[in-house]
Amino acid sequence: MVRAALAALLIAAPVAATPPGSPPPKVSGAGTAPPPAWIELPADAPSRWLAYGSFCWKTTCVDFLPPQMRPDLPRARARLGSTVKFHLGFRPSKLRLEAVGAGRAWTLRPVRTSSWRVARLGTFSLTAKGPGGSASYVIRIG
């Protein structure tokens, strides 16, 4: 009986999300950068780091090429209707996800780990305001 209860508890316990195994992205030549962010994907799909977009963080402002012109964006596999989670290294006061070039945006709950039900596929920009300034992160979901 104790074994059955323990097994049920282990099955019901949530699995802690882990960041990608690869090193996080870095911004070459920048004195300061916001903490990196990553996306947790459904099922057994591996997590992915988000690329940095433009930001002003503490004492440094950096502008990147527009996302649609960047060949270096990471790709994440997710299906329409599935849920993904964005993990930030800080608690944002505002959090917004925009489908680049599609005229669609979603206001997300401003927490360190925010969920979003995939409503479309494409290139996305996640913009966060936090204690160090504002930062955007970009990824392709498809």
C-alpha positions as CSV (number, residue, x, y, z in Angstrom):
1,M,0.0,0.0,0.0
2,V,2.8,2.4,0.9
3,R,4.6,1.5,-2.4
4,A,1.4,2.2,-4.4
5,A,1.0,5.6,-2.7
6,L,4.6,6.5,-3.3
7,A,4.4,5.4,-7.0
8,A,1.2,7.5,-7.5
9,L,3.0,10.5,-5.9
10,L,6.0,10.2,-8.1
11,I,3.8,9.9,-11.2
12,A,1.8,12.9,-10.3
13,A,4.8,15.1,-9.3
14,P,5.6,17.7,-11.9
15,V,9.0,17.4,-13.6
16,A,11.2,20.4,-13.1
17,A,11.9,22.1,-16.4
18,T,15.6,22.3,-17.4
19,P,17.2,24.8,-19.7
20,P,18.8,23.7,-22.9
21,G,22.0,21.7,-22.5
22,S,23.9,24.0,-24.9
23,P,25.5,27.2,-23.6
24,P,23.2,30.3,-23.6
25,P,23.6,32.9,-26.3
26,K,26.0,35.8,-25.6
27,V,26.1,39.3,-27.0
28,S,29.6,40.0,-28.3
29,G,31.0,43.4,-27.5
30,A,28.2,44.4,-25.1
31,G,29.2,45.5,-21.6
32,T,25.9,44.3,-20.2
33,A,23.1,42.1,-21.5
34,P,19.8,40.9,-20.0
35,P,19.7,37.3,-18.6
36,P,19.1,34.7,-21.4
37,A,15.7,33.3,-21.9
38,W,14.5,29.9,-23.2
39,I,11.4,28.1,-24.4
40,E,10.2,24.8,-22.9
41,L,8.4,22.8,-25.5
42,P,5.7,20.1,-25.2
43,A,6.4,16.4,-24.9
44,D,9.9,15.2,-25.5
45,A,11.0,18.1,-27.7
46,P,14.3,19.7,-26.4
47,S,14.2,23.1,-24.9
48,R,15.7,26.0,-26.9
49,W,17.5,29.2,-26.0
50,L,15.8,32.3,-27.5
51,A,18.1,34.6,-29.5
52,Y,18.6,38.1,-28.2
53,G,16.7,40.9,-29.9
54,S,17.2,44.6,-29.3
55,F,17.5,45.6,-25.7
56,C,18.4,48.4,-23.2
57,W,19.7,46.7,-20.1
58,K,21.4,48.6,-17.2
59,T,24.0,50.7,-19.0
60,T,23.9,49.1,-22.5
61,C,21.6,49.5,-25.5
62,V,21.9,47.1,-28.4
63,D,20.0,47.0,-31.7
64,F,19.9,43.8,-33.8
65,L,18.7,43.3,-37.4
66,P,14.9,42.8,-37.7
67,P,14.1,39.2,-36.9
68,Q,12.9,38.5,-40.5
69,M,16.4,39.3,-41.7
70,R,18.3,37.1,-39.3
71,P,19.5,33.7,-40.4
72,D,20.7,32.8,-36.9
73,L,17.3,32.5,-35.1
74,P,16.8,29.2,-33.3
75,R,13.9,27.0,-34.4
76,A,11.5,25.3,-32.0
77,R,9.0,22.5,-33.0
78,A,5.5,22.9,-31.6
79,R,2.0,22.2,-32.9
80,L,-0.9,24.6,-33.1
81,G,-2.8,24.4,-29.8
82,S,0.1,23.0,-27.8
83,T,1.4,24.9,-24.8
84,V,4.9,26.3,-24.6
85,K,6.5,28.0,-21.6
86,F,8.9,31.0,-21.8
87,H,11.5,31.1,-19.0
88,L,13.1,34.4,-18.1
89,G,16.1,35.0,-15.8
90,F,14.2,37.8,-14.1
91,R,10.7,38.7,-13.0
92,P,9.2,41.0,-15.7
93,S,6.7,43.8,-14.9
94,K,5.3,43.5,-18.5
95,L,5.5,40.6,-21.0
96,R,4.3,40.6,-24.6
97,L,4.6,38.1,-27.4
98,E,4.4,39.3,-31.0
99,A,4.1,37.4,-34.2
100,V,6.6,39.2,-36.4
101,G,5.1,40.7,-39.5
102,A,1.7,39.2,-38.8
103,G,0.1,42.0,-36.8
104,R,-0.8,39.7,-33.9
105,A,0.3,40.1,-30.3
106,W,-0.5,38.5,-26.9
107,T,0.0,40.0,-23.5
108,L,1.4,37.3,-21.3
109,R,1.3,37.0,-17.5
110,P,4.4,38.8,-16.3
111,V,6.1,36.0,-14.4
112,R,9.5,34.3,-14.7
113,T,7.8,31.3,-16.4
114,S,4.9,32.3,-18.6
115,S,2.8,29.9,-20.7
116,W,1.3,30.5,-24.1
117,R,-1.0,28.2,-26.2
118,V,0.5,28.2,-29.7
119,A,-2.1,30.1,-31.8
120,R,0.0,30.4,-35.0
121,L,3.4,29.4,-36.3
122,G,6.2,31.7,-37.5
123,T,8.7,34.1,-36.1
124,F,8.0,35.6,-32.6
125,S,9.5,38.4,-30.5
126,L,9.1,38.2,-26.8
127,T,9.5,41.6,-25.1
128,A,9.9,42.0,-21.4
129,K,10.3,45.0,-19.1
130,G,12.2,44.2,-15.9
131,P,14.3,45.7,-13.1
132,G,17.3,46.1,-15.5
133,G,15.5,47.7,-18.4
134,S,13.7,46.2,-21.5
135,A,14.7,43.2,-23.5
136,S,13.4,41.3,-26.5
137,Y,14.1,37.7,-27.5
138,V,13.3,36.0,-30.8
139,I,12.6,32.5,-32.0
140,R,11.0,30.7,-34.9
141,I,8.2,28.3,-33.9
142,G,6.9,25.8,-36.4
